[in-house]
Amino acid sequence: MLTEIVNRRSIRAYTPAPVSRAELEIILQAGALAPSSKNRQPWRFTVAAGAEKAAALSAMARGLEAEKNRPLLPESAPFLSGAERTLRIMEQAPAVIFVTNPLGRDPRQALTTDQRVFELCNAQSLGACLENMALQAAALGLGSLWICDIYFAYDALTEWLGRPGSLAAAMALGHAAENPPPRPRKPLAEAVEWRIP
């Protein structure tokens, strides 16, 4: 099994050391090499660092504040405090990559069955892309955090990005300032049903 799969951790504390553009390009290339349904490659990347990262996180903070008053995700309100913690983690990370799906739809839009299947296939493709990025970051000795809490600030971040397409995820990247132990995993026997002779 690949060492990066075994050793990868979700990093929530970063040193101020920058991530080089060359390292970011390697990570992005790994994401772009992911398998995708019908080879649609439903991803576009926005790399933010420095003042641009600060602008993105300011938009996210506004979005989180708006979520308290006019929620996009009312049933997820108990997780809003987690999104606020995620924002503080993103502030520490030297770089954040925002991943959008240019083939996606606004999550409030009603979908036909065909459109829902299309969205599910694209979501799987995006998951493969983000996993590739996280594993490549680990191979480079960098820490990463795959972030979905951005959905609480969907409108504000979509406005900051300035382009159509569904906001899919973000990934914080940097040099780890922590070394967390592996998180417990369910025994494989609980997740597998064998149907072979």
Secondary structure, 3 states (H helix, E strand, C coil): CCHHHHHCCECCCECCCCCCHHHHHHHHHHHHCCCCHHHCCCCEEEEEEHHHHHHHHHHHHHHHHHHHHCCCCHHHHHHHHHHHHHHHHHHHCCEEEEEEECCCCCCCCCCCHHHHHHHHHHHHHHHHHHHHHHHHHHHCCCEEEEECHHHHHHHHHHHHHCCCCEEEEEEEEECECCCCCCCCCCCHHHHCCCCCC
